[in-house]
């Protein structure tokens, strides 16, 4: 005989006036979480009550019903209805749909009501938002209706960029939400599926790895090239990938080739404006290797002094800044307006006191300019560099008596009075050997062999003497270092010590934009401004420096020779 299956009986439901309801102490929810009471009340006012409230009859001491009902669960909905009554948007006697429970334990009902409630799957939320979006609601309207931030709606709608195949994988719990959100970076469904297949065979399945693979070949919007020509890139139709699920610093510029083209075009336009100044050459590149100007002489130029009117303007600005600072100190805080004005004053003073140098037209005609992009995406212009081959010729006029010497090819008796006087022109550049001075009459030059022997003895004597003079030895070493590091041509030292300053060409791109490079370059410029322009005057200048300055300069020179780079072709594991 078949066993009869007992049918369950659901709790009765009926409408109960609101003033007959009261909260129960059996509600297990104590901590506030989720949507606020005010937001829930607004939602009920808009859509009415979508779910019945579970209640239990209140019994007297004899177990008889009193006509009142307590709410062991759904306390937040009761509070929202109570708020609507208090705001006179709901009558006190308004009927409230309720499910009346008489069996079981009140605390058990409350716990089941809160624990067995499954949250909406993010994919279902995305599909619901997408349906509302297709029906004409804006992202702001959807966010307002569901009491979520607009960014949440945008994030969920962004999942539409993910391949439907990957959405199904996520729905089957074979992919985490973080992984799914990472795939939304790229709109290319085919590429997304390729990356998913690739990470299936890899132990690296983190979301950052997915983003890295999807953005491979793209250029970050924070890159200095993007900062420099980003507007031109967008105007040319370039696409930008964004990540709405985490901070992406502006996203990624998808077409690296297009970015390179617009950067080159903009650099060319900026370089043409600088060429119009008359420079002999202008080199441009998004980035030059650190130390690219090493070995080139730089023309300092001159800075026009401030006029009386400009000096008065600077003093007035500084007085205004001091007054604002005093007012801020008295108020113990700096207002936004005062802070903004102080920034403006600082910029105005800087523009007046740090003006670009002015170059002589003759110097411009032989020097050049490097044009590149600085670390912040601005234009970097380095003016006034002279190449060795462009250095001016040093012309000397030979003594007229030499013209009459043997082998001159000009006879005094046969000279034509109409012909201009012949001159011997000796031209040399930089380190080229200067013509030896003519010997005085009656003194014959020493033979080379004897001269070499005598100077060898002199060298040995100097070595012995210098070994007892540490102060002079220190000065001679500093002199040799400065000649090599600060002067294009400097052979006026008998110390065979060569200071090499390594150039970081390909080892570390972007090295010139680092704060460390800026500090080293600034320190070098400060010392270069203090040393004489003529290397022949360097010894006296170094001798006149005080001890602290001399030691600081020595430390700077030694620091420039330091090379701790690890190169595959030049390994020096013991070099410190």
Secondary structure, DSSP 8 states (H G I E B T S, - for coil): -----------EEEEEEGGGEEE-TT----S--SS-HHHHHHHHHHH---S-EEEEEEE-TTS-EEEEEEESS-HHHHHHHHHHHHTTSS-TT-EEEEEEE-SS-HHHHHHHHHHS-----HHHHHHHHHHHHHTT--HHHHHHHHT--HHHHHHHHHGGGS-HHHHHHHHTTSS-HHHHHHHTT---HHHHHHHHHHHHTSS---HHHHHHHHTTT-EETTSHHHHHHHHHHHHTT--EE--TTS--TT-EES-HHHHHHHHHHHHHHHHHHHHTTT-SEEEE-S---BTTTTT-EE---B-----HHHHHHHHHHHHHHHHHHHHHHHHTS--HHHHHHHHHHHHHHHHHHS---B--HHHHHH-EEEEEE-TTS-EEEEEEEE-GGGS--EEEE--HHHHTSTTSS--STT--TTS-----EEEE-TTS--------TT-----HHHHHHHHHHHHHHHHHHHTT-HHHHHHHHHHHHHHHHH-SS--------------BSSSSTTGGGSHHHHHHHHHHHHHHHHS-SSGGGHHHHHHTS-HHHHHHHHHHHHHHT-----BTTB--TT--
